């Protein structure tokens, strides 16, 4: 869906620039008017696209977390459409009030999450069935390989051989959350979400 939005944005931008070029060539509007109109017509679709992109990135987080911002994002895709490959990590700041409630209620908070708002429009995003407490256990798909004590998020994100460069500070924070107690996690249809109330952070990692 995000790819389609990008294509639609680029096609709209090309159409706008072509139309303005034609108008300027044959109608000869004032130069200042031309540049002002060009700025408005480009800025409008760009702002709409950035708003959609932000909403899309936030949609993987359950509404009960009251997350409204993305503090870090590193993502990449290879190919286009079904069968393409992708890898990424996002970090969201967790509001203090929510972090405090999670610390008090523990796993009960996650087992009793309220229904999501407008979930149908989000499809699978933001829906997680089974929550567990960290540390995350090894699986046949994600094993400790000895570089660090416990699991390494790089081994999860880069599982299919498509990898990204992640800020070392973010890697350490995410690895600490994955391998120590006090955090909570769940696998979704795509990706893994880890909530650390002590760090007041939500980590979302995916591969594909």
TORPAKOL-987552 format. One record per residue: chain; x, y, z of N, C-alpha, C in turn; residue number from 1. Coordinates in steps of 0.05 Angstrom, whole numbers, plus 32768, in hexadecimal, padded with zeros to 4 digits. Last residue first. Layout:
BEGIN
+--------+------+------+------+-------+-------+-------+------+------+------+-----+
: cadena : n_xx : n_yy : n_zz : ca_xx : ca_yy : ca_zz : c_xx : c_yy : c_zz : num :
+--------+------+------+------+-------+-------+-------+------+------+------+-----+
:      A :    X :    Y :    Z :     X :     Y :     Z :    X :    Y :    Z : NUM :
...
+--------+------+------+------+-------+-------+-------+------+------+------+-----+
***
This chain:
BEGIN
+--------+------+------+------+-------+-------+-------+------+------+------+-----+
: cadena : n_xx : n_yy : n_zz : ca_xx : ca_yy : ca_zz : c_xx : c_yy : c_zz : num :
+--------+------+------+------+-------+-------+-------+------+------+------+-----+
:      A : 80E2 : 7F3B : 8071 :  80D0 :  7F2F :  805E : 80DC : 7F2E : 8042 : 208 :
:      A : 80DB : 7F57 : 80B3 :  80EB :  7F4D :  809D : 80D8 : 7F41 : 8089 : 207 :
:      A : 80DA : 7F88 : 80E8 :  80CD :  7F76 :  80D5 : 80E2 : 7F6D : 80C0 : 206 :
:      A : 80CB : 7FA5 : 8127 :  80DE :  7F9B :  8114 : 80D1 : 7F88 : 8101 : 205 :
:      A : 80C0 : 7FD8 : 8154 :  80B3 :  7FC8 :  8140 : 80C7 : 7FC0 : 812B : 204 :
:      A : 80C0 : 7FEB : 8197 :  80D1 :  7FE3 :  8180 : 80C0 : 7FD2 : 816D : 203 :
:      A : 80B2 : 801F : 81C1 :  80A6 :  8009 :  81B2 : 80B8 : 8004 : 819A : 202 :
:      A : 80C7 : 8038 : 8201 :  80CA :  8035 :  81E4 : 80BB : 801D : 81DA : 201 :
:      A : 80D6 : 8040 : 8236 :  80C0 :  804F :  822A : 80C3 : 8050 : 820C : 200 :
:      A : 80F6 : 8020 : 8252 :  8103 :  8032 :  823F : 80EF : 8045 : 8232 : 199 :
:      A : 80CE : 8006 : 826F :  80E4 :  8013 :  827D : 80F3 : 8027 : 826B : 198 :
:      A : 80AC : 7FEF : 8249 :  80A2 :  8005 :  825A : 80B9 : 8014 : 8268 : 197 :
:      A : 80B4 : 7FDB : 820A :  80C5 :  7FDE :  8222 : 80BB : 7FF5 : 8233 : 196 :
:      A : 809B : 7FAE : 81DD :  8094 :  7FC6 :  81ED : 80A5 : 7FC6 : 8207 : 195 :
:      A : 80A2 : 7F99 : 819C :  80AD :  7F97 :  81B7 : 80A7 : 7FB1 : 81C6 : 194 :
:      A : 808A : 7F75 : 8165 :  8088 :  7F8D :  8174 : 8091 : 7F88 : 8191 : 193 :
:      A : 809A : 7F5C : 8126 :  809B :  7F58 :  8142 : 809A : 7F73 : 8150 : 192 :
:      A : 807E : 7F49 : 80E5 :  808D :  7F58 :  80F8 : 808A : 7F50 : 8115 : 191 :
:      A : 803F : 7F3C : 80D0 :  8059 :  7F44 :  80C6 : 8067 : 7F53 : 80DD : 190 :
:      A : 801A : 7F2B : 80F5 :  801B :  7F1E :  80DB : 8035 : 7F23 : 80CD : 189 :
:      A : 8043 : 7F2F : 8130 :  802C :  7F35 :  8120 : 802D : 7F25 : 8106 : 188 :
:      A : 8058 : 7F1B : 8170 :  805C :  7F19 :  8153 : 8042 : 7F1F : 8145 : 187 :
:      A : 8069 : 7F42 : 81AA :  8056 :  7F31 :  819B : 805D : 7F31 : 817E : 186 :
:      A : 8080 : 7F51 : 81EC :  8082 :  7F4F :  81CF : 806C : 7F3E : 81C4 : 185 :
:      A : 809B : 7F7A : 8220 :  8086 :  7F68 :  8217 : 8087 : 7F68 : 81F8 : 184 :
:      A : 80CB : 7F7E : 8257 :  80BF :  7F88 :  823F : 80AB : 7F73 : 8235 : 183 :
:      A : 80E2 : 7F66 : 8283 :  80D5 :  7F7F :  8287 : 80C8 : 7F8B : 826E : 182 :
:      A : 8124 : 7F48 : 8274 :  8108 :  7F48 :  827D : 80FC : 7F64 : 827F : 181 :
:      A : 8149 : 7F49 : 8236 :  8146 :  7F4C :  8253 : 8129 : 7F4C : 825A : 180 :
:      A : 814A : 7F46 : 81FE :  8158 :  7F31 :  820E : 8156 : 7F34 : 822C : 179 :
:      A : 812F : 7F71 : 81E8 :  8128 :  7F56 :  81DF : 8133 : 7F41 : 81F3 : 178 :
:      A : 8147 : 7F9D : 8200 :  812B :  7F98 :  8205 : 8123 : 7F7C : 81FE : 177 :
:      A : 817B : 7F98 : 81EB :  8177 :  7F98 :  8208 : 815A : 7F91 : 820F : 176 :
:      A : 8171 : 7F9F : 81B5 :  817B :  7F85 :  81BF : 8177 : 7F82 : 81DD : 175 :
:      A : 8160 : 7FD4 : 81B5 :  814D :  7FBF :  81AD : 8157 : 7FA4 : 81B7 : 174 :
:      A : 818F : 7FEE : 81C7 :  8176 :  7FF1 :  81D6 : 8162 : 7FDB : 81CF : 173 :
:      A : 81B3 : 7FDF : 819E :  81B8 :  7FD7 :  81BA : 819E : 7FD9 : 81CA : 172 :
:      A : 819B : 7FF5 : 8171 :  81A0 :  7FD8 :  8172 : 81A3 : 7FD0 : 818F : 171 :
:      A : 819D : 802B : 817E :  8183 :  801F :  817B : 8186 : 8000 : 817D : 170 :
:      A : 81D5 : 8033 : 817C :  81C6 :  8038 :  8195 : 81AB : 802A : 8195 : 169 :
:      A : 81E1 : 8028 : 8146 :  81EA :  8016 :  815C : 81DC : 801A : 8176 : 168 :
:      A : 81B0 : 802C : 8115 :  81BF :  803C :  8129 : 81C7 : 8029 : 8140 : 167 :
:      A : 81B6 : 7FFD : 80E1 :  81A6 :  8008 :  80F7 : 81B8 : 8016 : 810B : 166 :
:      A : 81B1 : 7FEB : 809E :  81C2 :  7FF6 :  80B3 : 81B2 : 8004 : 80C8 : 165 :
:      A : 8192 : 7FAE : 8089 :  8193 :  7FCB :  808A : 81A7 : 7FD3 : 80A0 : 164 :
:      A : 818B : 7F75 : 805B :  8191 :  7F82 :  8074 : 8193 : 7FA0 : 8072 : 163 :
:      A : 8176 : 7F38 : 8048 :  8174 :  7F54 :  8040 : 8176 : 7F65 : 805A : 162 :
:      A : 8175 : 7F05 : 805B :  818D :  7F0D :  804C : 818C : 7F2A : 8042 : 161 :
:      A : 814B : 7EFA : 807A :  8149 :  7EF0 :  805F : 8161 : 7EFA : 804E : 160 :
:      A : 8158 : 7F12 : 80AC :  8155 :  7EF5 :  80AA : 8156 : 7EEB : 808E : 159 :
:      A : 8161 : 7F44 : 80C1 :  816F :  7F3C :  80A8 : 816D : 7F1E : 80A2 : 158 :
:      A : 8142 : 7F45 : 80EF :  813D :  7F58 :  80DA : 8149 : 7F4F : 80BF : 157 :
:      A : 815C : 7F1C : 810E :  813F :  7F1B :  8107 : 8139 : 7F2D : 80EF : 156 :
:      A : 8190 : 7F2A : 8112 :  818A :  7F10 :  8108 : 816D : 7F0C : 8101 : 155 :
:      A : 818C : 7F5D : 8128 :  8195 :  7F5B :  810D : 818E : 7F3F : 8101 : 154 :
:      A : 817F : 7F53 : 815D :  8169 :  7F5C :  814B : 8172 : 7F5A : 812E : 153 :
:      A : 8195 : 7F1A : 817C :  819E :  7F32 :  8170 : 8188 : 7F3B : 815B : 152 :
:      A : 818F : 7EF8 : 81BC :  8187 :  7EFD :  81A0 : 8191 : 7F18 : 8196 : 151 :
:      A : 81C8 : 7EEB : 81E7 :  81AC :  7EEB :  81E0 : 81A7 : 7EF0 : 81C3 : 150 :
:      A : 81FF : 7F12 : 81E5 :  81F1 :  7F00 :  81F7 : 81D3 : 7F01 : 81F1 : 149 :
:      A : 8217 : 7F14 : 81A1 :  820F :  7F20 :  81BA : 8203 : 7F0B : 81CC : 148 :
:      A : 8229 : 7EED : 817E :  8235 :  7F08 :  817D : 822F : 7F18 : 8196 : 147 :
:      A : 820D : 7EBD : 8183 :  8226 :  7EC0 :  8192 : 8233 : 7EDC : 8191 : 146 :
:      A : 81DC : 7EB5 : 816E :  81F3 :  7EAC :  815E : 820D : 7EB2 : 816B : 145 :
:      A : 819B : 7E9F : 817E :  81B3 :  7EAE :  8187 : 81CB : 7EA2 : 8178 : 144 :
:      A : 8169 : 7E9C : 8149 :  817B :  7E90 :  815D : 8192 : 7EA2 : 8165 : 143 :
:      A : 8130 : 7E98 : 812B :  8140 :  7EAD :  8137 : 8150 : 7EA2 : 814E : 142 :
:      A : 8116 : 7E6C : 8118 :  811A :  7E82 :  8105 : 812C : 7E98 : 8110 : 141 :
:      A : 8110 : 7E4A : 8142 :  8120 :  7E40 :  812C : 8125 : 7E56 : 8117 : 140 :
:      A : 8119 : 7E78 : 8179 :  8109 :  7E67 :  8168 : 811B : 7E5C : 8152 : 139 :
:      A : 8125 : 7E8E : 81BC :  812F :  7E86 :  81A2 : 8119 : 7E76 : 8193 : 138 :
:      A : 80FA : 7EBD : 81DE :  8107 :  7EA3 :  81DB : 8110 : 7E9E : 81BF : 137 :
:      A : 8105 : 7EFC : 81F9 :  80FA :  7EED :  81E3 : 8109 : 7ED3 : 81E1 : 136 :
:      A : 80FF : 7F09 : 8241 :  810E :  7F08 :  8227 : 8101 : 7EF6 : 8213 : 135 :
:      A : 80BE : 7F27 : 8235 :  80DA :  7F22 :  822E : 80E8 : 7F15 : 8245 : 134 :
:      A : 807D : 7F09 : 8233 :  8091 :  7F1A :  8241 : 80AD : 7F13 : 8236 : 133 :
:      A : 804C : 7F0E : 81FE :  805D :  7EFF :  8211 : 8071 : 7F13 : 821E : 132 :
:      A : 800E : 7F0A : 81DC :  8023 :  7F1A :  81E8 : 8032 : 7F09 : 81FD : 131 :
:      A : 7FED : 7EFB : 81A2 :  7FF9 :  7EEF :  81BA : 8011 : 7F00 : 81C4 : 130 :
:      A : 7FDA : 7F1E : 8178 :  7FC9 :  7F0B :  8186 : 7FD4 : 7F02 : 81A1 : 129 :
:      A : 7FD5 : 7F5E : 815D :  7FE7 :  7F4A :  8169 : 7FD6 : 7F38 : 817B : 128 :
:      A : 7FCF : 7F90 : 812E :  7FC1 :  7F79 :  813A : 7FD5 : 7F64 : 8143 : 127 :
:      A : 7FE9 : 7FB7 : 8112 :  7FE0 :  7FBD :  812D : 7FD2 : 7FA7 : 813B : 126 :
:      A : 7FD3 : 7FA2 : 80D3 :  7FE5 :  7FB3 :  80E2 : 7FD9 : 7FBA : 80FE : 125 :
:      A : 7FB0 : 7F88 : 80B2 :  7FBD :  7F78 :  80C7 : 7FCD : 7F8A : 80DA : 124 :
:      A : 7F87 : 7FBE : 80A6 :  7F8B :  7FA3 :  809F : 7F99 : 7F94 : 80B6 : 123 :
:      A : 7F77 : 7FF0 : 80B0 :  7F93 :  7FEB :  80B6 : 7F9B : 7FCE : 80AE : 122 :
:      A : 7F42 : 7FF2 : 80A8 :  7F52 :  8001 :  8096 : 7F70 : 7FFB : 8099 : 121 :
:      A : 7F31 : 7FD4 : 80D4 :  7F2D :  7FCA :  80B9 : 7F3E : 7FD8 : 80A5 : 120 :
:      A : 7F39 : 7FF1 : 8102 :  7F4C :  7FDC :  80FC : 7F49 : 7FD3 : 80DF : 119 :
:      A : 7F25 : 8020 : 811C :  7F26 :  801E :  80FF : 7F3A : 8008 : 80F6 : 118 :
:      A : 7F47 : 8014 : 8158 :  7F36 :  8026 :  8149 : 7F3A : 8022 : 812B : 117 :
:      A : 7F48 : 7FD5 : 8179 :  7F55 :  7FEA :  8169 : 7F40 : 7FFB : 815B : 116 :
:      A : 7F30 : 7FC5 : 81BB :  7F2F :  7FC3 :  819E : 7F3C : 7FDA : 8190 : 115 :
:      A : 7F62 : 7FC4 : 81F1 :  7F48 :  7FCB :  81E6 : 7F48 : 7FC7 : 81C7 : 114 :
:      A : 7F85 : 7F8D : 820D :  7F86 :  7FA5 :  81FC : 7F6A : 7FAB : 81F1 : 113 :
:      A : 7F91 : 7F66 : 8232 :  7F77 :  7F73 :  8233 : 7F77 : 7F8D : 8223 : 112 :
:      A : 7FC4 : 7F55 : 8230 :  7FAF :  7F41 :  822C : 7F93 : 7F4D : 822B : 111 :
:      A : 7FE1 : 7F82 : 823D :  7FE1 :  7F79 :  8221 : 7FCB : 7F64 : 821B : 110 :
:      A : 7FD8 : 7F86 : 8274 :  7FD2 :  7F9D :  8263 : 7FCF : 7F94 : 8246 : 109 :
:      A : 7FEB : 7F56 : 8288 :  7FCE :  7F5A :  8288 : 7FC7 : 7F71 : 8275 : 108 :
:      A : 8021 : 7F5A : 828B :  8017 :  7F4D :  8274 : 7FF8 : 7F50 : 8271 : 107 :
:      A : 801F : 7F96 : 82B3 :  802E :  7F80 :  82A6 : 8020 : 7F74 : 828E : 106 :
:      A : 800C : 7FBF : 82D2 :  7FFA :  7FA9 :  82CB : 8008 : 7F91 : 82BE : 105 :
:      A : 8037 : 7FE3 : 82DA :  8025 :  7FDB :  82F0 : 8016 : 7FC1 : 82EA : 104 :
:      A : 804E : 7FEA : 82A9 :  805F :  7FE1 :  82BF : 804E : 7FD7 : 82D6 : 103 :
:      A : 8022 : 7FFD : 828C :  802D :  7FE3 :  8285 : 803E : 7FD8 : 829C : 102 :
:      A : 801D : 802F : 82A5 :  8007 :  801C :  82A7 : 8011 : 8000 : 82A0 : 101 :
:      A : 804D : 8047 : 8296 :  8048 :  8043 :  82B2 : 8032 : 802E : 82B6 : 100 :
:      A : 8046 : 804A : 825E :  805C :  803B :  8269 : 8058 : 8034 : 8287 :  99 :
:      A : 801B : 806E : 825C :  8017 :  8052 :  8253 : 802D : 8040 : 825E :  98 :
:      A : 8033 : 809C : 8270 :  801B :  8091 :  827D : 8017 : 8074 : 8275 :  97 :
:      A : 805D : 80A5 : 824C :  8063 :  809E :  8268 : 804B : 8091 : 8275 :  96 :
:      A : 8059 : 8089 : 820A :  8051 :  809D :  821D : 8055 : 8093 : 823A :  95 :
:      A : 8090 : 8072 : 81E6 :  8078 :  806A :  81F5 : 8071 : 807F : 820A :  94 :
:      A : 80A9 : 8080 : 81A5 :  80A8 :  8087 :  81C2 : 808E : 807F : 81CF :  93 :
:      A : 80BC : 804C : 8179 :  80A8 :  8060 :  8180 : 80AA : 8066 : 819E :  92 :
:      A : 80E3 : 8037 : 8144 :  80E2 :  803B :  8161 : 80CE : 8051 : 8166 :  91 :
:      A : 80E9 : 8004 : 8113 :  80DF :  801E :  811B : 80DF : 801F : 813A :  90 :
:      A : 810B : 7FE2 : 80E0 :  8107 :  7FE5 :  80FC : 80FC : 8002 : 8101 :  89 :
:      A : 810C : 7FB2 : 80A9 :  810A :  7FCC :  80B5 : 8107 : 7FCB : 80D4 :  88 :
:      A : 810A : 7F99 : 8067 :  8114 :  7F96 :  8082 : 8112 : 7FB2 : 808F :  87 :
:      A : 80F2 : 7F73 : 802E :  80F4 :  7F8B :  803E : 80FE : 7F85 : 805A :  86 :
:      A : 80E5 : 7F5E : 7FEB :  80F2 :  7F5A :  8005 : 80F4 : 7F74 : 8014 :  85 :
:      A : 80AC : 7F48 : 7FC4 :  80C3 :  7F5A :  7FCA : 80CE : 7F53 : 7FE5 :  84 :
:      A : 807F : 7F2A : 7FBF :  8099 :  7F1D :  7FBA : 80B1 : 7F2E : 7FBE :  83 :
:      A : 8055 : 7F5C : 7FA6 :  8057 :  7F42 :  7FB2 : 8072 : 7F35 : 7FAB :  82 :
:      A : 807A : 7F9B : 7F9D :  8063 :  7F8A :  7F9C : 8067 : 7F6F : 7FAA :  81 :
:      A : 80BF : 7F9C : 7F8C :  80A6 :  7FAA :  7F8D : 808F : 7F96 : 7F8C :  80 :
:      A : 8103 : 7FA0 : 7FA6 :  80EE :  7F96 :  7F94 : 80D5 : 7FA6 : 7F98 :  79 :
:      A : 8110 : 7FAB : 7FE7 :  811D :  7FA3 :  7FCF : 8107 : 7F96 : 7FBD :  78 :
:      A : 8111 : 7FDE : 801A :  8103 :  7FC9 :  800B : 8112 : 7FC4 : 7FF1 :  77 :
:      A : 811E : 7FF3 : 805C :  8126 :  7FF1 :  8040 : 8116 : 7FDB : 8033 :  76 :
:      A : 8125 : 801F : 8094 :  8116 :  800B :  8085 : 8120 : 800B : 8068 :  75 :
:      A : 8125 : 803A : 80D2 :  8138 :  8032 :  80BD : 812B : 801B : 80AE :  74 :
:      A : 8113 : 806B : 8100 :  810A :  8059 :  80EB : 8120 : 8053 : 80D7 :  73 :
:      A : 80FF : 8089 : 813D :  8115 :  807E :  812C : 8109 : 806B : 8118 :  72 :
:      A : 80D2 : 809E : 8153 :  80EC :  80AA :  815A : 8103 : 80A0 : 8149 :  71 :
:      A : 8093 : 80B0 : 8141 :  80A8 :  809D :  813A : 80C3 : 80AA : 8140 :  70 :
:      A : 8057 : 80BA : 8168 :  806F :  80C4 :  815A : 8081 : 80AC : 8153 :  69 :
:      A : 802E : 80A9 : 8187 :  8027 :  80BE :  8173 : 8040 : 80C7 : 8163 :  68 :
:      A : 800E : 8075 : 81AB :  8027 :  807E :  819E : 8020 : 8092 : 8188 :  67 :
:      A : 7FEA : 805B : 81CC :  7FE8 :  8078 :  81C9 : 8003 : 8084 : 81BE :  66 :
:      A : 7FE2 : 8026 : 81D5 :  7FFC :  8031 :  81DD : 7FFD : 804F : 81DB :  65 :
:      A : 7FB2 : 8019 : 81BF :  7FB3 :  801B :  81DD : 7FCE : 8026 : 81E6 :  64 :
:      A : 7FB9 : 8010 : 8189 :  7FAF :  802A :  8192 : 7FB3 : 802F : 81B0 :  63 :
:      A : 7FF5 : 7FEE : 8176 :  7FDA :  7FEE :  8181 : 7FD2 : 8009 : 818C :  62 :
:      A : 8019 : 7FFE : 813C :  8019 :  7FFF :  815A : 7FFC : 7FFF : 8163 :  61 :
:      A : 8016 : 8002 : 8107 :  801E :  7FE8 :  8111 : 801D : 7FE7 : 812F :  60 :
:      A : 800C : 8037 : 80FA :  7FF5 :  8025 :  80FA : 7FFC : 8009 : 8105 :  59 :
:      A : 8036 : 8059 : 80F3 :  802B :  8057 :  810E : 8016 : 8040 : 8110 :  58 :
:      A : 803F : 8055 : 80BD :  8054 :  804B :  80CF : 8049 : 8048 : 80EC :  57 :
:      A : 8010 : 806D : 80A9 :  8016 :  8051 :  80A2 : 802A : 8045 : 80B6 :  56 :
:      A : 8016 : 80A1 : 80BB :  8000 :  8091 :  80C5 : 8005 : 8073 : 80C0 :  55 :
:      A : 8044 : 80AF : 809D :  8045 :  80AF :  80BB : 802F : 809E : 80C6 :  54 :
:      A : 802F : 80AC : 8069 :  8045 :  809B :  8071 : 8047 : 8099 : 808F :  53 :
:      A : 8007 : 80D3 : 806B :  7FFF :  80B7 :  8067 : 8016 : 80A5 : 8070 :  52 :
:      A : 8028 : 8100 : 8071 :  8013 :  80FA :  8085 : 800B : 80DD : 8083 :  51 :
:      A : 8045 : 80FE : 8042 :  8053 :  80FB :  805C : 803F : 80F5 : 8072 :  50 :
:      A : 801B : 8107 : 801D :  8029 :  80EE :  801D : 8038 : 80E9 : 8037 :  49 :
:      A : 800C : 813B : 802B :  7FF8 :  8126 :  802D : 8006 : 810A : 802E :  48 :
:      A : 803B : 8156 : 801F :  8031 :  8156 :  803A : 801D : 8140 : 803E :  47 :
:      A : 803B : 814D : 7FE7 :  8051 :  8143 :  7FF8 : 8048 : 8142 : 8015 :  46 :
:      A : 800C : 8167 : 7FD5 :  800F :  814A :  7FD3 : 8025 : 813E : 7FE4 :  45 :
:      A : 801E : 819D : 7FE6 :  8005 :  8191 :  7FEE : 8007 : 8172 : 7FED :  44 :
:      A : 804E : 81AA : 7FCC :  804E :  81A7 :  7FE9 : 8035 : 8198 : 7FF3 :  43 :
:      A : 803D : 81AF : 7F96 :  8050 :  819A :  7F9E : 804F : 8195 : 7FBC :  42 :
:      A : 801A : 81D9 : 7F98 :  8011 :  81C0 :  7F8C : 8024 : 81A9 : 7F93 :  41 :
:      A : 803A : 8201 : 7FAF :  8021 :  81F8 :  7FBC : 8019 : 81DD : 7FB2 :  40 :
:      A : 8062 : 8208 : 7F88 :  8069 :  8200 :  7FA4 : 8051 : 81F4 : 7FB2 :  39 :
:      A : 8045 : 8218 : 7F5B :  8054 :  81FF :  7F5A : 805A : 81F5 : 7F76 :  38 :
:      A : 8031 : 8248 : 7F6D :  801E :  8233 :  7F68 : 802D : 8218 : 7F67 :  37 :
:      A : 8062 : 8264 : 7F71 :  8051 :  8260 :  7F89 : 803E : 8249 : 7F85 :  36 :
:      A : 8073 : 8264 : 7F3C :  8083 :  8256 :  7F50 : 8073 : 8251 : 7F6A :  35 :
:      A : 8049 : 8281 : 7F24 :  804F :  8266 :  7F1B : 805E : 8257 : 7F30 :  34 :
:      A : 804C : 82B2 : 7F3D :  8034 :  82A2 :  7F40 : 803A : 8285 : 7F39 :  33 :
:      A : 807E : 82C3 : 7F2A :  807A :  82BF :  7F47 : 8062 : 82AE : 7F4C :  32 :
:      A : 8073 : 82C9 : 7EF2 :  8086 :  82B5 :  7EFC : 8083 : 82AF : 7F1A :  31 :
:      A : 8030 : 82CB : 7EDA :  8046 :  82D8 :  7EE8 : 8059 : 82C3 : 7EF4 :  30 :
:      A : 8024 : 829E : 7EA2 :  801C :  82AB :  7EBB : 8034 : 82B9 : 7EC7 :  29 :
:      A : 8023 : 828A : 7E69 :  8034 :  829F :  7E73 : 8029 : 82AD : 7E8D :  28 :
:      A : 800B : 8262 : 7E4C :  7FFA :  8276 :  7E58 : 8009 : 828E : 7E63 :  27 :
:      A : 8033 : 8240 : 7E38 :  801F :  824B :  7E26 : 800E : 8261 : 7E32 :  26 :
:      A : 8057 : 8235 : 7E62 :  8061 :  8238 :  7E46 : 804D : 8246 : 7E35 :  25 :
:      A : 8039 : 822F : 7E8F :  804C :  8245 :  7E8E : 8056 : 824A : 7E71 :  24 :
:      A : 801B : 8201 : 7E81 :  800D :  821B :  7E86 : 8021 : 8232 : 7E84 :  23 :
:      A : 8044 : 81DB : 7E7E :  8034 :  81E1 :  7E66 : 8026 : 81FC : 7E69 :  22 :
:      A : 8056 : 81DC : 7EB3 :  8068 :  81E2 :  7E9D : 8059 : 81EA : 7E84 :  21 :
:      A : 8028 : 81CA : 7ECD :  8032 :  81E5 :  7ED2 : 8045 : 81EE : 7EBC :  20 :
:      A : 8025 : 8196 : 7EB9 :  800F :  81A9 :  7EB5 : 8018 : 81C5 : 7EB8 :  19 :
:      A : 8055 : 8180 : 7ECC :  804F :  8181 :  7EB0 : 803A : 8195 : 7EA9 :  18 :
:      A : 804C : 8184 : 7F04 :  8063 :  8192 :  7EF7 : 805E : 8195 : 7ED9 :  17 :
:      A : 801F : 8162 : 7F09 :  801E :  817E :  7F11 : 8034 : 818E : 7F03 :  16 :
:      A : 8033 : 8130 : 7EF7 :  801D :  813D :  7EE9 : 801B : 815B : 7EF0 :  15 :
:      A : 805B : 8127 : 7F1D :  8062 :  8129 :  7F01 : 804C : 8138 : 7EF2 :  14 :
:      A : 803B : 8122 : 7F4C :  804F :  8137 :  7F4A : 8057 : 813C : 7F2D :  13 :
:      A : 801D : 80F5 : 7F3F :  800F :  810F :  7F43 : 8023 : 8126 : 7F40 :  12 :
:      A : 8045 : 80D0 : 7F3E :  8036 :  80D5 :  7F26 : 8027 : 80EF : 7F28 :  11 :
:      A : 8056 : 80D1 : 7F74 :  8069 :  80D9 :  7F5E : 805A : 80DF : 7F44 :  10 :
:      A : 8027 : 80C0 : 7F8E :  8033 :  80DA :  7F94 : 8045 : 80E3 : 7F7D :   9 :
:      A : 8021 : 808D : 7F7A :  800C :  80A1 :  7F75 : 8017 : 80BD : 7F7A :   8 :
:      A : 8050 : 8075 : 7F8E :  804C :  8077 :  7F71 : 8037 : 808C : 7F6B :   7 :
:      A : 8044 : 8079 : 7FC5 :  805C :  8086 :  7FBA : 8059 : 808A : 7F9C :   6 :
:      A : 8016 : 8059 : 7FC8 :  8015 :  8075 :  7FD0 : 802D : 8085 : 7FC5 :   5 :
:      A : 802C : 8028 : 7FBB :  8018 :  8034 :  7FA9 : 8015 : 8052 : 7FAF :   4 :
:      A : 804D : 801F : 7FE7 :  8059 :  8022 :  7FCD : 8045 : 802F : 7FB9 :   3 :
:      A : 8027 : 8019 : 800F :  8039 :  8030 :  8010 : 8046 : 8035 : 7FF5 :   2 :
:      A : 8010 : 7FE8 : 8000 :  8000 :  8000 :  8000 : 8011 : 8019 : 8000 :   1 :
+--------+------+------+------+-------+-------+-------+------+------+------+-----+
***
